[in-house]
Amino acid sequence: AHPTRPPPRPQAKRAKKDPAAPKKGLSAFMFFSQARRGAIKAANPGATFGDVGKLLGARVVAVASTPEKRALAARSGAEIALDRDPAGWRERLKEAVPGGIDVVFDPVSGPLLQPAFRSLNWGGRYLVIGFASGEIPALPVNLPLLKGAALVGVDYRQFAAVFEAAAAQREFDELLAWVAEGRLVPPAGRTFAFDRYR
């Protein structure tokens, strides 16, 4: 595959895996592709998304389960890092971000779906990326009505290979340009010796 091109068009047959599940190596691009649609001012990212969010003008709030992950999020551009304990979570968020949040980027899902959606400002966007928690929660449909907010599904494969290939290529090229300019430095989770290559 060409190093500067998005993945090739998927086969027409139905995929066996959840098409909404996040894919390694593509997660940062999924956030970048959808961030412009969300008119972001604050977001809930993972590693790398913090730096991408800042480049897009966001004030970045991360949510992670351990102190080590929160420290990584802080090193990756998050201004604020919160825990994932549902008890009192909305109150901690309000204290950290009194002005509220406008966009939630969620590759994990789980028990914080409703508290995070309820915390959106008017006209906010909740981006559903995947379900790393293994849980697919439900959202009362009156909440989007009361918030004037949207629950947005982000399926990168359809975005890049089916419906908006040209836009995906432009944004992918811009993302790579940020890397080439040194404005975006994706963290290396692990490194391996060359003799382990197969």
Secondary structure, DSSP 8 states (H G I E B T S, - for coil): --TTS------SS--SS-TTS--TTTHHHHHHHHHHHHT-SEE---TTHHHHHHHTT-EEEEE-SSHHHHHHHHHTT-SEEE----TTHHHHHHHH-TT-EEEEEESS-STTHHHHHHTEEEEEEEEE---TTS------THHHHHHT-EEEE--HHHIIIII-HHHHHHHHHHHHHHHHHTS-----S----GGG--
